[in-house]
């Protein structure tokens, strides 16, 4: 396939950015989107031009590093991560716009790379349990009802890619936050710090500059792991409980 790419170029965090147009040729429909960008960078290197900076790591849809806005959609036209998006989703001659996540809490570092350490600081504020576990406990020593275990596993599927923030008109991180709250809140091990956890993580979320949730639902639609909106409901329930008990 032959494609026309309009890509955001920005030399650094304080530099002025702009959209730059690149033609790219010889693209197989079996390539992933990131492999297509690799081909473009090889062509740029061959011409002595600066390659495009973009994030990637596992390229298996696990780590969440590879988020891009592709023609106005977080991760592109399919419900998957950018690395698992394949070029068969596009047609020969297409014009594709590629931008970084747009949110005050995700400042651009260079080109398509953004700083998502705000998510890390939210986790540091409360996304953990501090119970001393010692060696691995016997599997059945702490019974967990299957519905709660299933719900915890569902929420734990969140990979922290930031697509929810990028898709939200308010740049809210509530789906990410709700997933982390639900993941630990459904388990017995997460109960001792449940109230403090939600208050501390929500406070950090707001301090980082994320917007508020207005229940538009774009976050869940864009989530490559299909985290449902009801984790935000769980977050609100836990917050009400915490405030009622003096947190």
Order of alpha helices (4+ residues) and beta strands (2+ residues): beta-beta-alpha-beta-beta-beta-beta-beta-alpha-alpha-alpha-alpha-alpha-alpha-alpha
